[in-house]
Amino acid sequence: MINQVLMDIEKILTKNRLTLPGLSNPGGEYISVNVRHKIVYVAIQFPIFNDRFLYQGRLVDTITTEDGHRATELCALNILSQIHHKIGFENVLGLNHLDMYYRSTEDWDDAPKIFDGASGLFAKVLGDKGLHFRSIFGVNKLPKNFCVGITSSFTLV
């Protein structure tokens, strides 16, 4: 069962030309994954690929909406990497909730479009287990000048 779940997810990732990044380390005195009863909370994940900080800047000023979409996909891949390494996909009943934090110019209002990058990736990789609800927050600053960051929660079997 364990190997089959992982093999299925690896097939989906390969089919979609996606790669799970290596684990990113917390940027402070906290843990990146916290389990309370049957709920897993994954701390904010940024668009980092194997220790390379990507998509730094403000949406519209220096980051296009299309790049913002890709940035949220990368955040989602980092969340999946945390789950894979610290929980195991076979232990996940489903994704509950995502919170996206983004930085943009004052008049930009396409946050749902960029967040669809993460939402679509979870649905593609996890199927029905990837269905979720979400919240979107515009903020003035994010660490390391990232344009987006995503937190998440999952339910365990």
C-alpha positions as CSV (number, residue, x, y, z in Angstrom):
1,M,0.0,0.0,0.0
2,I,2.7,2.5,1.0
3,N,4.8,1.9,-2.1
4,Q,1.8,1.9,-4.4
5,V,0.6,5.3,-3.2
6,L,4.1,6.8,-3.6
7,M,4.5,5.1,-7.0
8,D,1.1,6.5,-8.2
9,I,2.1,10.1,-7.1
10,E,5.5,9.7,-8.7
11,K,3.9,8.7,-11.9
12,I,1.6,11.7,-11.9
13,L,4.5,14.0,-11.1
14,T,6.6,12.5,-14.0
15,K,3.6,12.6,-16.4
16,N,3.2,16.3,-15.7
17,R,6.9,17.0,-15.8
18,L,7.0,18.0,-12.1
19,T,9.7,17.4,-9.6
20,L,9.4,17.6,-5.8
21,P,12.1,20.0,-4.5
22,G,14.4,19.1,-1.7
23,L,13.2,20.0,1.8
24,S,13.5,23.7,2.6
25,N,14.5,24.6,6.2
26,P,12.4,26.8,8.4
27,G,13.6,30.5,8.5
28,G,13.4,30.7,12.2
29,E,12.8,28.9,15.5
30,Y,9.8,26.7,14.4
31,I,9.1,23.4,12.7
32,S,7.9,23.1,9.2
33,V,5.4,20.3,9.9
34,N,3.3,20.0,13.0
35,V,0.8,17.1,13.7
36,R,-2.0,17.6,16.2
37,H,-4.3,14.6,16.5
38,K,-5.2,13.8,12.9
39,I,-4.4,17.3,11.5
40,V,-1.1,18.1,9.8
41,Y,-0.2,21.8,9.6
42,V,2.6,22.7,7.1
43,A,4.3,26.1,7.8
44,I,4.4,28.7,5.0
45,Q,6.2,27.4,1.9
46,F,7.8,29.8,-0.5
47,P,8.8,29.5,-4.1
48,I,12.2,27.9,-3.4
49,F,13.7,25.1,-5.5
50,N,16.6,23.2,-4.0
51,D,17.8,26.2,-1.9
52,R,17.3,28.6,-4.9
53,F,15.0,31.5,-4.0
54,L,12.8,32.2,-7.0
55,Y,10.0,34.7,-7.8
56,Q,11.2,37.5,-5.6
57,G,9.5,40.9,-6.1
58,R,6.1,42.3,-6.2
59,L,3.4,41.0,-8.6
60,V,2.9,43.4,-11.5
61,D,6.1,45.5,-10.6
62,T,8.6,42.7,-11.3
63,I,6.6,39.5,-11.4
64,T,4.0,38.8,-14.1
65,T,0.6,37.1,-13.3
66,E,1.8,34.1,-15.2
67,D,5.0,33.9,-13.1
68,G,2.9,34.3,-10.0
69,H,0.9,31.2,-11.1
70,R,4.2,29.3,-11.5
71,A,5.3,30.6,-8.1
72,T,2.2,29.2,-6.4
73,E,2.8,25.8,-8.1
74,L,6.3,25.8,-6.7
75,C,5.0,26.6,-3.2
76,A,2.5,23.6,-3.6
77,L,5.4,21.3,-4.7
78,N,7.3,22.4,-1.5
79,I,4.2,21.5,0.6
80,L,4.1,18.1,-1.1
81,S,7.8,17.6,-0.5
82,Q,7.2,18.3,3.2
83,I,4.3,15.8,3.3
84,H,6.3,13.2,1.4
85,H,9.4,13.4,3.7
86,K,7.8,14.0,7.0
87,I,4.3,12.3,6.9
88,G,4.1,10.0,3.9
89,F,1.4,10.3,1.2
90,E,-0.1,7.0,2.3
91,N,-1.0,8.6,5.7
92,V,-2.9,11.5,4.1
93,L,-6.7,11.4,4.0
94,G,-6.9,14.8,2.2
95,L,-5.9,18.4,1.9
96,N,-8.2,20.7,4.0
97,H,-7.2,24.3,3.5
98,L,-4.7,26.6,1.9
99,D,-3.8,30.2,2.9
100,M,-2.0,32.2,0.2
101,Y,-0.1,35.4,1.1
102,Y,0.9,37.6,-1.8
103,R,2.5,41.0,-2.5
104,S,1.4,43.1,-5.5
105,T,0.9,46.6,-6.6
106,E,-2.1,48.4,-5.1
107,D,-4.5,48.1,-8.1
108,W,-3.8,44.4,-9.1
109,D,-6.7,42.1,-8.4
110,D,-5.9,38.7,-10.0
111,A,-4.9,36.8,-6.9
112,P,-7.4,34.0,-7.5
113,K,-5.8,33.4,-10.9
114,I,-2.3,32.9,-9.5
115,F,-3.6,30.8,-6.6
116,D,-5.2,28.5,-9.2
117,G,-1.6,27.3,-9.9
118,A,-1.4,25.7,-6.4
119,S,-5.0,24.6,-6.3
120,G,-4.8,22.9,-9.7
121,L,-1.5,21.2,-8.8
122,F,-3.0,19.7,-5.7
123,A,-6.0,18.4,-7.7
124,K,-3.8,17.0,-10.4
125,V,-1.4,15.2,-8.1
126,L,-3.7,14.2,-5.2
127,G,-7.0,13.8,-7.1
128,D,-10.0,14.0,-4.9
129,K,-7.7,14.1,-1.8
130,G,-6.4,17.5,-3.2
131,L,-9.8,19.2,-3.1
132,H,-9.8,22.0,-0.5
133,F,-11.0,25.5,0.4
134,R,-8.7,28.5,0.5
135,S,-8.1,32.0,1.7
136,I,-6.1,34.8,0.0
137,F,-4.4,37.6,1.8
138,G,-2.6,40.6,0.2
139,V,0.3,41.7,2.4
140,N,2.9,44.4,2.3
141,K,6.0,42.2,3.0
142,L,7.1,38.6,2.8
143,P,10.5,37.2,3.9
144,K,13.3,37.3,1.3
145,N,11.1,39.5,-0.9
146,F,9.1,36.5,-2.2
147,C,5.9,37.4,-4.1
148,V,3.8,34.5,-2.6
149,G,3.8,32.0,0.3
150,I,1.3,29.3,1.1
151,T,0.4,27.5,4.4
152,S,-1.7,24.3,4.5
153,S,-3.5,21.7,6.6
154,F,-4.2,18.1,5.9
155,T,-6.2,15.4,7.6
156,L,-4.5,12.1,8.4
157,V,-6.1,8.6,7.9
